[in-house]
Amino acid sequence: MDMVEIKKGGKYKVISNSGKDEPMETDGEFVGYTILGEEGALVFKVSGEKKVLLRLIPVSNLIAIDFGEDEVVTQGKSKTNHDSVNYIS
Protein backbone atom coordinates (compact mmCIF):
# COMPACT_ATOMS: atom_id res chain seq x y z
CA MET A 1 0.00 0.00 0.00
CA ASP A 2 1.27 3.46 -0.83
CA MET A 3 1.88 5.95 1.97
CA VAL A 4 -0.75 8.68 2.41
CA GLU A 5 0.56 12.23 2.52
CA ILE A 6 -1.16 15.07 4.32
CA LYS A 7 -0.38 18.33 2.54
CA LYS A 8 0.38 21.60 4.27
CA GLY A 9 -2.37 24.07 3.49
CA GLY A 10 -4.93 21.28 2.98
CA LYS A 11 -8.29 21.48 4.72
CA TYR A 12 -9.08 18.50 6.94
CA LYS A 13 -11.58 17.39 9.57
CA VAL A 14 -9.88 15.73 12.54
CA ILE A 15 -11.62 13.75 15.26
CA SER A 16 -9.55 13.34 18.40
CA ASN A 17 -9.87 12.40 22.05
CA SER A 18 -10.56 15.27 24.41
CA GLY A 19 -10.73 15.65 28.17
CA LYS A 20 -14.51 15.26 27.97
CA ASP A 21 -16.80 12.31 27.25
CA GLU A 22 -17.26 13.33 23.61
CA PRO A 23 -14.49 13.39 20.98
CA MET A 24 -13.37 16.80 19.71
CA GLU A 25 -13.87 17.73 16.05
CA THR A 26 -11.41 20.11 14.41
CA ASP A 27 -12.03 21.63 10.97
CA GLY A 28 -8.97 23.48 9.81
CA GLU A 29 -5.94 23.94 7.64
CA PHE A 30 -2.97 21.66 8.26
CA VAL A 31 0.09 23.75 9.18
CA GLY A 32 2.62 21.03 10.06
CA TYR A 33 4.13 19.03 12.90
CA THR A 34 5.55 20.05 16.26
CA ILE A 35 6.65 18.42 19.49
CA LEU A 36 4.32 18.64 22.48
CA GLY A 37 6.10 17.38 25.57
CA GLU A 38 7.77 14.18 24.44
CA GLU A 39 5.41 13.28 21.60
CA GLY A 40 4.57 14.59 18.16
CA ALA A 41 1.53 16.72 17.46
CA LEU A 42 -0.28 17.90 14.35
CA VAL A 43 -0.84 21.66 14.05
CA PHE A 44 -4.04 23.02 12.51
CA LYS A 45 -5.10 26.61 11.89
CA VAL A 46 -8.71 27.02 13.05
CA SER A 47 -11.06 29.99 13.19
CA GLY A 48 -11.87 31.20 16.69
CA GLU A 49 -14.54 33.68 17.78
CA LYS A 50 -12.53 36.76 16.85
CA LYS A 51 -9.21 35.50 15.51
CA VAL A 52 -7.40 32.60 13.90
CA LEU A 53 -5.98 30.08 16.37
CA LEU A 54 -3.48 27.24 16.12
CA ARG A 55 -4.62 23.91 17.58
CA LEU A 56 -2.09 21.24 18.54
CA ILE A 57 -3.42 17.68 18.47
CA PRO A 58 -1.12 15.01 19.97
CA VAL A 59 -0.70 12.08 17.59
CA SER A 60 -1.73 9.66 20.36
CA ASN A 61 -5.13 11.43 20.60
CA LEU A 62 -6.03 11.03 16.91
CA ILE A 63 -9.13 8.99 16.15
CA ALA A 64 -9.71 9.90 12.49
CA ILE A 65 -8.77 12.40 9.78
CA ASP A 66 -11.38 12.98 7.06
CA PHE A 67 -10.35 14.22 3.62
CA GLY A 68 -11.41 13.85 0.02
CA GLU A 69 -9.51 12.07 -2.73
CA ASP A 70 -8.44 15.43 -4.18
CA GLU A 71 -6.53 16.20 -0.97
CA VAL A 72 -4.49 12.97 -0.90
CA VAL A 73 -1.39 12.23 -2.90
CA THR A 74 0.09 8.74 -2.78
CA GLN A 75 3.83 8.21 -2.87
CA GLY A 76 5.14 7.03 -6.20
CA LYS A 77 2.13 8.34 -8.10
CA SER A 78 2.92 12.03 -7.74
CA LYS A 79 6.00 14.17 -7.79
CA THR A 80 5.34 16.82 -5.16
CA ASN A 81 7.46 19.33 -3.35
CA HIS A 82 8.35 17.34 -0.22
CA ASP A 83 8.82 20.55 1.79
CA SER A 84 5.04 21.02 1.67
CA VAL A 85 4.13 17.41 2.57
CA ASN A 86 4.17 15.54 5.90
CA TYR A 87 3.87 11.82 6.51
CA ILE A 88 1.90 10.05 9.23
CA SER A 89 2.69 6.44 9.93
C-alpha positions in Angstrom: 0.0 0.0 0.0 1.3 3.5 -0.8 1.9 5.9 2.0 -0.8 8.7 2.4 0.6 12.2 2.5 -1.2 15.1 4.3 -0.4 18.3 2.5 0.4 21.6 4.3 -2.4 24.1 3.5 -4.9 21.3 3.0 -8.3 21.5 4.7 -9.1 18.5 6.9 -11.6 17.4 9.6 -9.9 15.7 12.5 -11.6 13.7 15.3 -9.6 13.3 18.4 -9.9 12.4 22.0 -10.6 15.3 24.4 -10.7 15.7 28.2 -14.5 15.3 28.0 -16.8 12.3 27.3 -17.3 13.3 23.6 -14.5 13.4 21.0 -13.4 16.8 19.7 -13.9 17.7 16.1 -11.4 20.1 14.4 -12.0 21.6 11.0 -9.0 23.5 9.8 -5.9 23.9 7.6 -3.0 21.7 8.3 0.1 23.7 9.2 2.6 21.0 10.1 4.1 19.0 12.9 5.5 20.1 16.3 6.7 18.4 19.5 4.3 18.6 22.5 6.1 17.4 25.6 7.8 14.2 24.4 5.4 13.3 21.6 4.6 14.6 18.2 1.5 16.7 17.5 -0.3 17.9 14.4 -0.8 21.7 14.1 -4.0 23.0 12.5 -5.1 26.6 11.9 -8.7 27.0 13.0 -11.1 30.0 13.2 -11.9 31.2 16.7 -14.5 33.7 17.8 -12.5 36.8 16.8 -9.2 35.5 15.5 -7.4 32.6 13.9 -6.0 30.1 16.4 -3.5 27.2 16.1 -4.6 23.9 17.6 -2.1 21.2 18.5 -3.4 17.7 18.5 -1.1 15.0 20.0 -0.7 12.1 17.6 -1.7 9.7 20.4 -5.1 11.4 20.6 -6.0 11.0 16.9 -9.1 9.0 16.2 -9.7 9.9 12.5 -8.8 12.4 9.8 -11.4 13.0 7.1 -10.3 14.2 3.6 -11.4 13.9 0.0 -9.5 12.1 -2.7 -8.4 15.4 -4.2 -6.5 16.2 -1.0 -4.5 13.0 -0.9 -1.4 12.2 -2.9 0.1 8.7 -2.8 3.8 8.2 -2.9 5.1 7.0 -6.2 2.1 8.3 -8.1 2.9 12.0 -7.7 6.0 14.2 -7.8 5.3 16.8 -5.2 7.5 19.3 -3.4 8.3 17.3 -0.2 8.8 20.6 1.8 5.0 21.0 1.7 4.1 17.4 2.6 4.2 15.5 5.9 3.9 11.8 6.5 1.9 10.1 9.2 2.7 6.4 9.9 
